[in-house]
């Protein structure tokens, strides 16, 4: 397997990625806290506790991060994990509480092992655009 694109491993890029993960975690936390405060989500339930464990794990890792953290190639894998966690939590929130969907910031970009942005978020748009173009061409006949 070829090595990742060089920019994916730079300390500056990894640190910036961590900042984006941190901001996204805070955004999700704000929504979960609002739901709990409104009595819509139990603050003693399994979802709440799982979310708090995710935040505690992030806080420990990010709090312990130092100058050498951004030089370690395993940092990308750690960030991958949290980017996927955020995406999963946002998906759950959107399905369970559709009214909060507009309050959620976009999930941080996820990357392939080769360092390229993961495709997938553009796929539904491409299919929809293709279908719309097909209908337009059909109606113009």
Wavefront OBJ file of the C-alpha trace (Angstrom):
o trace
v 0.000 0.000 0.000
v 1.478 3.400 -0.939
v 2.161 5.888 1.844
v -0.312 8.695 2.528
v -0.045 11.970 0.740
v 2.616 13.981 2.572
v 0.256 16.728 3.768
v -1.867 14.269 5.726
v 1.039 13.593 8.069
v 2.265 17.121 8.686
v 2.035 18.269 12.296
v 0.155 21.417 11.250
v -2.442 19.455 9.330
v -2.977 16.955 12.158
v -3.249 19.727 14.736
v -5.766 21.599 12.592
v -7.716 18.378 12.159
v -7.782 17.933 15.938
v -9.144 21.461 16.353
v -11.949 20.658 13.906
v -12.751 17.448 15.813
v -12.772 19.390 19.084
v -15.155 22.020 17.694
v -17.476 19.342 16.311
v -17.518 17.484 19.632
v -18.456 20.714 21.411
v -21.268 21.285 18.906
v -22.702 17.793 19.449
v -22.293 18.210 23.206
v -24.285 21.457 23.117
v -27.175 19.697 21.385
v -27.114 16.674 23.680
v -26.990 18.972 26.723
v -29.968 20.991 25.419
v -31.943 17.792 24.911
v -31.143 16.641 28.446
v -31.998 20.043 29.920
v -35.348 19.959 28.090
v -36.039 16.485 29.519
v -35.977 14.861 26.085
v -32.861 12.788 26.810
v -32.227 11.129 30.138
v -29.002 12.220 31.788
v -28.811 8.800 33.446
v -29.521 6.763 30.308
v -27.067 4.681 28.324
v -26.814 7.164 25.430
v -25.922 10.026 27.756
v -23.335 7.919 29.556
v -21.831 6.702 26.268
v -21.578 10.282 25.047
v -19.890 11.415 28.252
v -17.368 8.544 27.943
v -16.569 9.706 24.414
v -16.004 13.256 25.651
v -13.861 12.087 28.575
v -11.698 9.962 26.282
v -11.248 12.883 23.889
v -10.487 15.305 26.730
v -7.815 12.965 28.083
v -6.208 12.385 24.684
v -6.393 16.014 23.554
v -5.374 17.317 26.975
v -2.334 15.052 26.995
v -1.393 16.047 23.439
v 1.940 17.767 23.173
v 4.371 18.830 20.490
v 5.336 15.236 19.746
v 1.695 14.135 19.321
v 1.583 15.857 15.956
v 4.718 14.015 14.785
v 3.289 10.543 15.425
v 1.600 8.794 12.513
v -0.882 7.101 14.883
v -2.428 10.503 15.518
v -4.201 10.286 12.163
v -5.818 6.991 13.228
v -6.959 8.534 16.512
v -8.497 11.455 14.659
v -10.132 9.047 12.198
v -11.803 7.343 15.145
v -13.203 10.571 16.565
v -14.316 11.850 13.151
v -16.309 8.640 12.713
v -17.690 8.933 16.269
v -18.938 12.444 15.521
v -20.526 11.304 12.280
v -22.254 8.412 14.085
v -23.542 10.649 16.886
v -24.810 13.227 14.429
v -26.599 10.517 12.463
v -28.241 9.254 15.661
v -29.278 12.775 16.671
v -30.745 13.517 13.254
v -32.772 10.302 13.268
v -33.916 10.483 16.879
v -34.420 14.246 17.147
v -34.946 15.584 13.603
v -35.633 19.083 14.929
v -32.002 19.504 16.088
v -30.504 18.629 12.700
v -30.201 22.276 11.677
v -28.209 23.040 14.843
v -25.525 20.478 14.060
v -22.374 21.738 12.396
v -21.089 19.671 9.490
v -19.077 16.681 10.672
v -15.324 17.020 10.226
v -13.902 15.733 6.953
v -12.849 12.108 7.052
v -9.846 10.768 5.156
v -8.878 7.507 3.477
v -5.734 5.635 4.573
v -3.995 7.256 1.608
v -4.819 10.711 2.918
v -7.452 11.714 0.390
v -10.833 12.992 1.584
v -13.295 10.122 1.804
v -15.812 10.084 -0.981
v -19.326 9.329 0.012
v -20.750 12.638 1.068
v -20.788 13.723 -2.590
v -22.271 10.477 -3.898
v -25.946 11.184 -3.040
v -25.630 14.639 -4.619
v -24.092 13.197 -7.774
v -26.841 10.570 -8.076
v -29.516 13.198 -7.470
v -27.989 15.566 -10.016
v -27.768 12.747 -12.553
v -31.404 11.815 -11.990
v -32.486 15.456 -12.284
v -30.519 15.866 -15.496
v -32.075 12.682 -16.872
v -35.580 13.929 -16.090
v -34.820 17.290 -17.622
v -33.545 15.696 -20.830
v -36.556 13.366 -20.896
v -39.025 16.239 -20.577
v -37.261 18.311 -23.242
v -37.865 15.622 -25.892
l 1 2 3 4 5 6 7 8 9 10 11 12 13 14 15 16 17 18 19 20 21 22 23 24 25 26 27 28 29 30 31 32 33 34 35 36 37 38 39 40 41 42 43 44 45 46 47 48 49 50 51 52 53 54 55 56 57 58 59 60 61 62 63 64 65 66 67 68 69 70 71 72 73 74 75 76 77 78 79 80 81 82 83 84 85 86 87 88 89 90 91 92 93 94 95 96 97 98 99 100 101 102 103 104 105 106 107 108 109 110 111 112 113 114 115 116 117 118 119 120 121 122 123 124 125 126 127 128 129 130 131 132 133 134 135 136 137 138 139 140 141
